[in-house]
Amino acid sequence: MNCGVAVCLLLAISCGNFRKIQKSEDWRIKYDAGLSYYNNKDYYHTAILFEEILPVVRGLPEGEKVEFYLAYCQYYEKTYLLASNQFKTYFETYARSSMAQEAYFMYAYSLYVGAPDWNLDQKSSIEAMSAMQNFLNRFPESKFRERAVEVISASQLKLEKKGYENSKQYLKIKMYKAAVIAFDNFKKQFPDSKYLEELAYLKVVAEYRFAMQSFQHLQLDRYNSVITYYQELVDNFPGSNYLKDAQKMYSVSLNQINKLKTNKNS
């Protein structure tokens, strides 16, 4: 009976035989058992065995498969950061392998899947976008191309959502000047965003409130800015539902400008 058959029998008898396999001094038995566990989607036991034999098989033909499957075990076990690092190591070690392209994709994809919701730190999303773009640059005709593009788009949307909410936060805490700057920065970063119309309106709101709370000698310039921002809203979004409310602030600002100029000349 060869080692492969013996391992299959061991696996079939009971789960308790995993300990017998693990205690074996023959790495081939652990290797064959690991493959069997992997094929049965038992990634936990596969990972244990492959991590144990990795130092022994590294450099051997079996080592390439061990490292590749180990990365997938970590991915399926949802330890995405470990999986990403393992896929990256695989790609760097076996760059000429037929599985290298897939490993590079999974390196970036694991970063993407492991990234938190938009309201938390998006370092992983940024890294995933960068890695996926590098992947597309390196493998423009890859079978993973469509999924890579989807990852970049989805990550972009998360960053956009975070930027949108962060910029509005300045308005909520009454840091009006900072809000205006944040809205401008958002527009530069996301020039095609669906949020631009709302933020163009909120820019009018922020500057209007900023002008209202300012010292009198600073109000003229700030009310003039309200007029400018209102005109930008009208020019860029002539059919906006926000125009009615913005019109009120525009009218008040014009009246205030006239009063300030009158007082200044009197």
DAQUIFEN-V884996 format. One record per residue. RES is the residue in one letter. SS is DSSP state (H for helix, E for strand, L for the rest). PHI is phi in radians with two decimals (999 if undefined). OMEGA is omega in radians with two decimals (* if undefined). Layout:
res,ss,phi,omega
RES,SS,PHI,OMEGA
RES,SS,PHI,OMEGA
//
This chain:
res,ss,phi,omega
M,L,999,-3.13
N,L,-1.37,-3.06
C,H,-1.06,-3.10
G,H,-1.07,3.13
V,H,-1.15,-3.14
A,H,-1.06,-3.14
V,H,-1.12,3.13
C,H,-1.05,3.11
L,H,-1.14,3.11
L,H,-1.04,-3.13
L,H,-1.16,-3.08
A,H,-1.29,-3.06
I,H,-1.16,3.12
S,L,-2.98,3.12
C,L,-1.16,-3.12
G,L,-1.10,-3.13
N,H,-1.26,3.06
F,H,-1.00,3.14
R,H,-1.12,3.12
K,H,-1.13,3.12
I,H,-1.13,-3.10
Q,H,-1.12,-3.13
K,H,-1.42,-3.12
S,L,-1.10,3.10
E,L,-1.59,3.14
D,L,-1.68,-3.08
W,H,-1.12,-3.14
R,H,-1.15,3.10
I,H,-1.12,3.11
K,H,-1.16,3.13
Y,H,-1.12,3.14
D,H,-1.11,3.12
A,H,-1.14,3.12
G,H,-1.03,3.10
L,H,-1.10,3.12
S,H,-1.13,3.09
Y,H,-1.05,-3.12
Y,H,-1.09,3.14
N,H,-1.12,3.08
N,L,-1.68,3.09
K,L,1.08,3.03
D,L,-1.66,-3.01
Y,H,-1.31,3.13
Y,H,-1.11,-3.12
H,H,-1.25,3.06
T,H,-1.01,-3.10
A,H,-1.07,3.14
I,H,-1.05,-3.10
L,H,-1.17,-3.10
F,H,-1.21,3.08
E,H,-1.15,-3.14
E,H,-1.21,-3.06
I,H,-1.64,-3.08
L,H,-0.96,3.13
P,H,-1.05,-3.10
V,H,-1.42,-3.02
V,H,-1.63,3.13
R,L,-1.04,-3.08
G,L,1.74,3.08
L,L,-1.62,3.10
P,H,-0.97,3.14
E,H,-1.20,-3.09
G,H,-1.08,-3.14
E,H,-1.07,-3.13
K,H,-1.21,3.13
V,H,-1.05,-3.11
E,H,-1.16,-3.14
F,H,-1.17,-3.14
Y,H,-1.21,3.11
L,H,-1.09,3.10
A,H,-1.08,3.12
Y,H,-1.19,3.07
C,H,-1.02,3.13
Q,H,-1.12,3.11
Y,H,-1.14,-3.11
Y,H,-1.19,3.07
E,L,-1.46,3.06
K,L,1.17,2.97
T,L,-1.69,-2.90
Y,H,-1.19,3.13
L,H,-1.16,3.08
L,H,-1.08,3.14
A,H,-1.08,-3.14
S,H,-1.04,3.12
N,H,-1.11,-3.12
Q,H,-1.20,3.09
F,H,-1.12,3.13
K,H,-1.13,3.10
T,H,-1.06,3.13
Y,H,-1.06,-3.10
F,H,-1.06,-3.12
E,H,-1.21,-3.11
T,H,-1.45,-3.07
Y,L,-2.12,-3.05
A,L,-1.07,-3.12
R,L,-1.66,-3.12
S,L,-1.21,3.07
S,L,-1.18,-3.14
M,L,-1.76,-3.07
A,H,-1.11,-3.13
Q,H,-1.06,3.11
E,H,-1.11,3.12
A,H,-1.10,3.12
Y,H,-1.10,3.11
F,H,-1.07,-3.10
M,H,-1.20,3.03
Y,H,-1.02,3.13
A,H,-1.25,-3.09
Y,H,-1.16,3.11
S,H,-1.13,3.05
L,H,-1.07,-3.13
Y,H,-1.13,-3.11
V,H,-1.12,-3.10
G,H,-1.43,-3.12
A,L,-1.22,-3.11
P,L,-1.32,3.09
D,L,-1.07,-3.01
W,L,-1.00,-3.05
N,L,-1.38,3.10
L,L,-1.85,-3.11
D,L,-1.02,-3.04
Q,L,-1.90,3.11
K,H,-1.01,-3.13
S,H,-1.14,3.11
S,H,-1.12,3.12
I,H,-1.13,3.12
E,H,-1.12,3.14
A,H,-1.12,3.11
M,H,-1.05,-3.13
S,H,-1.11,-3.13
A,H,-1.14,3.13
M,H,-1.18,3.11
Q,H,-1.15,3.08
N,H,-1.11,3.10
F,H,-1.07,-3.13
L,H,-1.14,3.10
N,H,-1.13,-3.08
R,H,-1.44,-3.10
F,L,-2.24,-3.04
P,L,-1.10,-3.13
E,L,-1.85,-3.06
S,L,-1.11,3.05
K,L,-1.19,3.11
F,L,-1.60,-3.03
R,H,-0.98,-3.08
E,H,-1.07,3.12
R,H,-1.16,3.12
A,H,-1.12,3.11
V,H,-1.11,3.11
E,H,-1.10,3.11
V,H,-1.12,3.13
I,H,-1.08,-3.13
S,H,-1.14,-3.13
A,H,-1.15,3.11
S,H,-1.15,3.11
Q,H,-1.06,3.14
L,H,-1.13,3.10
K,H,-1.13,3.12
L,H,-1.16,3.12
E,H,-1.11,3.13
K,H,-1.07,3.14
K,H,-1.13,3.12
G,H,-1.10,3.11
Y,H,-1.08,-3.11
E,H,-1.17,3.13
N,H,-1.12,-3.13
S,H,-1.16,3.12
K,H,-1.21,-3.12
Q,H,-1.07,3.12
Y,H,-1.08,3.11
L,H,-1.17,-3.13
K,H,-1.11,-3.12
I,L,-1.66,3.01
K,L,1.17,3.00
M,L,-1.68,-2.90
Y,H,-1.20,3.12
K,H,-1.12,3.11
A,H,-1.12,3.12
A,H,-1.11,3.13
V,H,-1.05,3.12
I,H,-1.10,-3.13
A,H,-1.13,3.12
F,H,-1.13,3.11
D,H,-1.14,-3.14
N,H,-1.13,3.11
F,H,-1.09,-3.14
K,H,-1.08,3.12
K,H,-1.17,-3.08
Q,H,-1.36,-3.09
F,L,-2.26,-3.03
P,L,-1.15,-3.14
D,L,-1.96,-3.04
S,L,-1.19,3.07
K,L,-1.27,-3.10
Y,L,-1.57,-3.02
L,H,-1.08,3.13
E,H,-1.09,3.14
E,H,-1.09,-3.10
L,H,-1.23,3.06
A,H,-1.11,3.07
Y,H,-1.18,-3.13
L,H,-1.13,3.05
K,H,-1.14,3.05
V,H,-1.10,-3.14
V,H,-1.04,-3.10
A,H,-1.09,-3.11
E,H,-1.20,3.11
Y,H,-1.10,3.13
R,H,-1.19,3.10
F,H,-1.11,3.13
A,H,-1.14,-3.09
M,H,-1.08,-3.07
Q,L,-1.61,-3.08
S,L,-1.42,2.99
F,L,-1.10,-3.01
Q,H,-1.01,-3.08
H,H,-1.26,3.10
L,H,-1.82,-2.99
Q,H,-1.24,-3.07
L,H,-1.00,-3.14
D,H,-1.09,-3.06
R,H,-1.34,3.03
Y,H,-1.20,3.05
N,H,-1.10,3.08
S,H,-1.16,3.07
V,H,-1.02,3.12
I,H,-1.05,-3.14
T,H,-1.09,-3.09
Y,H,-1.21,3.08
Y,H,-1.11,3.13
Q,H,-1.12,3.07
E,H,-1.10,3.12
L,H,-1.07,-3.13
V,H,-1.13,-3.11
D,H,-1.14,-3.05
N,H,-1.49,-3.09
F,L,-2.40,-3.05
P,L,-1.08,3.14
G,L,-1.81,-3.04
S,L,-1.13,3.05
N,L,-1.26,-3.13
Y,L,-1.51,-3.02
L,H,-1.12,-3.11
K,H,-1.05,3.13
D,H,-1.19,3.14
A,H,-1.13,3.13
Q,H,-1.04,3.12
K,H,-1.09,3.13
M,H,-1.19,3.09
Y,H,-1.10,-3.13
S,H,-1.12,3.12
V,H,-1.08,-3.14
S,H,-1.11,3.09
L,H,-1.07,3.12
N,H,-1.10,3.13
Q,H,-1.15,3.11
I,H,-1.08,3.12
N,H,-1.09,3.12
K,H,-1.12,-3.13
L,H,-1.12,3.12
K,H,-1.18,3.12
T,H,-1.12,3.13
N,H,-1.11,-3.11
K,H,-1.22,-3.09
N,H,-1.56,-3.09
S,L,-1.47,*
//
